[in-house]
Amino acid sequence: MTEDERKRLTTDENGLMTYEYIANNIETCDRDIDELIDNMIRVDMTGQFVVSAARYLAAVNAMGYKAQIDRLVAAAIEKDREHKYLPDLLTGIYGADYADRADELRSSDDNFRRIYKRLYPTGI
């Protein structure tokens, strides 16, 4: 990422600009991905673009971006108080069959457990 790009991204108001940068430069932004994630978490107040970025990185390379996805998911849990975007994480990150594996995922993945608890406080 160039200094001009870095400076431009510091003006991002909601995370969209940073999300677009990641999506348009995924093949060359690995060196800067943590800085980009930090910026997105800082500016996205609703969790919309944090969720989108987590889903995008999971689709591109879930294992390669595991640490970044975990950070984005944790941020989304804190930011999405209205639960507008969290349901998308369940299928986008954990698969369409997440409900069939809910017990296993709750015991092995803290972020899944936290999302599940918010969306299904009394279970399915």
C-alpha positions in Angstrom: 0.0 0.0 0.0 1.4 3.4 -0.9 1.5 6.3 1.5 -1.1 8.1 -0.6 -3.4 5.1 -0.3 -2.8 4.8 3.4 -3.6 8.5 3.8 -6.8 8.2 1.7 -7.9 5.3 3.8 -7.5 7.3 7.0 -10.5 9.4 5.8 -12.7 6.3 5.6 -15.9 7.2 7.5 -17.7 3.9 7.7 -15.4 1.0 6.5 -16.7 0.9 2.9 -13.5 2.5 1.4 -11.3 0.0 3.3 -13.5 -2.9 2.4 -13.3 -1.9 -1.3 -9.5 -1.6 -1.0 -9.2 -5.1 0.4 -11.5 -6.6 -2.2 -9.8 -4.8 -5.1 -6.2 -5.5 -3.9 -6.5 -8.9 -2.2 -3.7 -10.4 -4.3 -1.3 -7.7 -3.1 -2.4 -6.5 0.3 -1.3 -9.4 2.6 1.5 -7.3 4.0 -0.9 -4.6 5.0 -4.0 -6.7 5.8 -3.7 -6.2 9.6 -3.4 -2.4 9.3 -6.4 -2.5 6.9 -8.4 -4.6 9.4 -7.5 -2.2 12.2 -8.7 0.7 10.2 -12.0 -1.0 9.3 -12.7 -1.9 12.9 -11.9 1.6 14.0 -14.4 3.3 11.6 -17.2 0.8 11.1 -19.7 1.7 13.9 -22.5 -0.7 12.8 -20.5 -3.8 11.8 -21.7 -3.9 8.3 -18.4 -3.7 6.5 -16.6 -5.7 9.2 -19.0 -8.6 8.5 -18.6 -8.2 4.8 -14.8 -8.3 5.1 -14.9 -11.4 7.3 -17.2 -13.2 4.8 -15.0 -12.1 1.9 -11.8 -13.2 3.5 -13.4 -16.5 4.4 -14.4 -17.0 0.8 -11.0 -16.1 -0.5 -8.9 -18.2 1.9 -10.5 -19.1 5.3 -7.4 -20.8 6.7 -4.9 -18.2 5.4 -6.8 -15.3 6.9 -8.1 -17.1 10.0 -6.5 -14.6 12.5 -8.0 -11.6 10.6 -11.4 -13.3 10.2 -11.5 -14.0 14.0 -10.7 -10.4 14.7 -13.4 -9.2 12.3 -16.0 -11.6 13.7 -15.2 -10.5 17.3 -15.5 -6.8 16.3 -18.8 -7.5 14.5 -20.2 -9.1 17.6 -19.5 -6.0 19.6 -20.6 -3.5 16.9 -23.8 -5.1 15.5 -26.1 -4.5 18.5 -29.2 -4.7 16.3 -28.2 -8.1 14.9 -28.6 -6.9 11.3 -25.4 -8.5 10.1 -24.6 -11.3 12.5 -26.9 -13.8 10.9 -24.8 -13.5 7.7 -21.8 -14.6 9.6 -23.3 -17.9 10.6 -23.7 -19.1 7.1 -20.8 -17.1 5.6 -18.2 -18.3 8.0 -19.6 -21.5 9.5 -21.5 -22.9 6.5 -25.1 -23.5 5.6 -25.2 -26.5 8.0 -24.1 -24.5 11.1 -27.4 -25.4 12.9 -26.7 -29.1 12.5 -23.2 -28.5 14.0 -24.2 -25.9 16.6 -23.2 -28.0 19.7 -19.8 -28.8 18.2 -19.2 -25.2 17.1 -20.3 -23.7 20.4 -17.8 -25.9 22.3 -14.9 -25.3 19.8 -15.3 -21.7 18.6 -15.7 -18.8 21.0 -16.9 -16.4 18.3 -19.5 -18.8 17.1 -20.7 -19.3 20.7 -21.0 -15.6 21.2 -22.9 -15.0 18.0 -25.2 -18.0 18.6 -25.9 -16.8 22.2 -26.9 -13.3 20.9 -29.1 -14.6 18.1 -30.6 -17.6 19.9 -30.5 -16.7 23.6 -32.7 -19.8 24.4 -31.4 -22.0 21.6 -33.1 -23.1 18.4 
